[in-house]
């Protein structure tokens, strides 16, 4: 009943512009992370790019939370808006944390499994960017929204597999004679896995919004 009543009222559509803007920062950071994991001479440039985009995303998140407090009518539940933008922000925050670890340990080269996880991060970011504008017409787009959420869950499973295989490979190569290399590698694998986990959190928020509004 509440969802039906909400459709009859004028609403604040600026939220969708803010969501879309935030999703673009997430995609940009994911692309930079993918390039970073490829190694090469531009590593610091890609790190700086992620840091700058994370700052931009934080500002957008604050704008969304401020708009939630000030708006009389929102496109869907206020709590869902807050949870969605914060889950998106958590994803780019985790990318920033990964950059901090890479810089702390001065890593310049990355395992194939890490690079494949970087590609998964890019895929997940683009799926989220596709989903966000579809929330403007949930009734029409609910099928595609659910499909996107399911695809993100599927690739998160692949990320888990890469994480586990990566740890095995690290232990095989370094476990007996280079504990520090194993520790650093496992830390990076763990943070990349958490990035993809945060995208799954976004997918779960989207699924919840669809269920509540269709």
ZAMARGU-4260 file (C-alpha; in steps of 0.2 Angstrom, whole numbers, plus 5000, padded with zeros to 4 digits):
<rodrens>
0) 5000/5000/5000 | 5014/5012/5004 | 5023/5009/4988 | 5007/5012/4978 | 5003/5028/4988
5) 5021/5034/4985 | 5019/5033/4966 | 5005/5046/4967 | 5016/5059/4975 | 5029/5071/4968
10) 5046/5065/4972 | 5064/5071/4972 | 5073/5064/4957 | 5090/5072/4961 | 5094/5056/4970
15) 5096/5047/4953 | 5108/5060/4947 | 5118/5058/4963 | 5118/5039/4962 | 5123/5039/4944
20) 5137/5051/4948 | 5143/5040/4962 | 5142/5024/4950 | 5154/5033/4938 | 5167/5036/4952
25) 5166/5018/4956 | 5168/5013/4938 | 5183/5025/4936 | 5191/5018/4952 | 5188/5000/4946
30) 5196/5003/4929 | 5211/5012/4938 | 5213/4997/4950 | 5213/4985/4935 | 5227/4995/4926
35) 5236/4996/4943 | 5236/4977/4944 | 5244/4976/4927 | 5259/4984/4934 | 5270/4995/4924
40) 5277/5013/4925 | 5260/5021/4928 | 5257/5012/4945 | 5257/5028/4955 | 5246/5037/4943
45) 5233/5024/4945 | 5234/5024/4964 | 5232/5043/4964 | 5217/5041/4952 | 5208/5029/4965
50) 5212/5041/4979 | 5205/5056/4970 | 5189/5046/4965 | 5186/5040/4983 | 5186/5058/4989
55) 5174/5062/4976 | 5163/5048/4980 | 5163/5053/4999 | 5157/5070/4994 | 5143/5062/4984
60) 5138/5051/4998 | 5137/5066/5009 | 5126/5075/4997 | 5114/5060/4996 | 5112/5058/5015
65) 5109/5077/5016 | 5096/5076/5002 | 5088/5061/5012 | 5086/5073/5027 | 5079/5087/5017
70) 5067/5079/5005 | 5049/5077/5009 | 5046/5063/4996 | 5060/5051/4991 | 5059/5039/4976
75) 5060/5024/4988 | 5062/5021/5006 | 5074/5033/5015 | 5083/5019/5024 | 5085/5010/5007
80) 5093/5025/4999 | 5105/5027/5014 | 5110/5009/5013 | 5112/5009/4994 | 5123/5024/4993
85) 5134/5018/5008 | 5136/5001/5001 | 5142/5009/4985 | 5154/5020/4995 | 5160/5005/5004
90) 5166/4997/4987 | 5176/5012/4982 | 5183/5014/5000 | 5189/4996/4999 | 5198/5000/4983
95) 5206/5014/4992 | 5212/5002/5006 | 5219/4991/4993 | 5229/5005/4986 | 5236/5009/5004
100) 5242/4991/5006 | 5250/4991/4989 | 5259/5007/4993 | 5264/5002/5010 | 5273/4987/5004
105) 5279/4995/4988 | 5272/4982/4977 | 5276/4984/4958 | 5270/4967/4951 | 5255/4956/4954
110) 5250/4938/4952 | 5239/4933/4938 | 5225/4928/4950 | 5226/4946/4957 | 5224/4953/4939
115) 5209/4942/4936 | 5201/4948/4951 | 5204/4966/4945 | 5195/4961/4929 | 5180/4955/4940
120) 5180/4971/4950 | 5178/4980/4933 | 5164/4969/4928 | 5155/4971/4944 | 5157/4990/4944
125) 5150/4991/4926 | 5135/4980/4931 | 5131/4992/4946 | 5132/5007/4934 | 5120/4998/4923
130) 5108/4994/4937 | 5107/5012/4945 | 5097/5021/4932 | 5085/5006/4930 | 5080/5010/4948
135) 5071/5025/4941 | 5057/5013/4934 | 5058/4998/4945 | 5042/4991/4939 | 5047/4990/4921
140) 5065/4985/4924 | 5064/4973/4939 | 5068/4958/4928 | 5085/4966/4922 | 5088/4972/4940
145) 5087/4955/4947 | 5097/4947/4933 | 5111/4960/4937 | 5111/4956/4955 | 5112/4937/4951
150) 5126/4940/4939 | 5136/4950/4953 | 5133/4935/4965 | 5140/4923/4952 | 5156/4933/4949
155) 5158/4935/4967 | 5159/4916/4968 | 5173/4916/4955 | 5182/4929/4965 | 5181/4918/4980
160) 5189/4904/4970 | 5203/4915/4964 | 5207/4921/4981 | 5208/4903/4988 | 5219/4897/4973
165) 5230/4913/4975 | 5233/4909/4993 | 5238/4891/4988 | 5250/4897/4975 | 5258/4909/4986
170) 5261/4896/5000 | 5268/4884/4987 | 5280/4898/4981 | 5284/4907/4997 | 5278/4897/5012
175) 5294/4888/5015 | 5307/4902/5012 | 5299/4919/5011 | 5285/4922/5024 | 5284/4941/5021
180) 5280/4938/5002 | 5266/4926/5007 | 5259/4938/5020 | 5259/4953/5008 | 5252/4943/4994
185) 5238/4936/5005 | 5234/4953/5011 | 5232/4960/4993 | 5221/4944/4989 | 5211/4947/5004
190) 5207/4965/5000 | 5203/4962/4982 | 5191/4949/4988 | 5183/4961/5000 | 5181/4974/4986
195) 5170/4961/4976 | 5161/4957/4992 | 5156/4975/4994 | 5149/4974/4976 | 5138/4959/4981
200) 5132/4970/4996 | 5126/4983/4983 | 5118/4969/4973 | 5109/4963/4988 | 5103/4981/4992
205) 5096/4983/4974 | 5087/4966/4976 | 5079/4972/4992 | 5073/4988/4984 | 5066/4979/4970
210) 5056/4967/4981 | 5049/4981/4992 | 5044/4991/4977 | 5036/4979/4964
</rodrens>
